[in-house]
Amino acid sequence: MNRVMAGVIPFEERAVARLRDRLGAAESANEDLIAFARGHSGATASIHAAVLALIEADGLEALFDVVRHDWPRLLGLDHAALALVADGKGFRVEADYIGTVEPRIVDRAIGRLGPVTMRTVDCGHPLFGSTAKDVRSEALVVLLADGPLPYGLLLLGQHNAACFDNRHGAELLGFLGASLSAMLRRWLMNG
């Protein structure tokens, strides 16, 4: 009987140790899931705040101000810019600049991108303008519309690398871009 007990005890100790390891892994996975949920909730709340700010804009110039001044704060970004083509003319909007851009440059940029492109870069997309040299992470959101309505590119940038890179973020940014496109149409059609 002693011999049988001696064989059972090491198995029991190993089984308990294995269960403790599995419990630790489950607790770690649970903590990761909670952290993701908190981040998801925070990102969703930020996007909602950004869209509400768009809705409250009382004109096209106010809408541009929301994108270039309010969105960086609301979304926790360093830069936000727009490159638009409307009625065959190109426009670029960034923090301290509203001016023109060659429509072909916008068309070429859009042709090389998916609906939402998030990436780490050594230098931001040239359509960021003077701030491109400071951008290390960028999200580029294509804004589509049928002519003569405006289409273009929303550019969001960070100074640090590695902040844009998940599917959920792409869905939220796609929603942000669709909301911006709808508001642009509203102000350009109803002026």
Summary of the structure (lengths in Angstrom):
residues: 191
radius of gyration: 24.3
end to end distance: 92.3
largest distance: 92.4
contacts: 580
relative contact order: 0.13
helix: 59%
strand: 20%
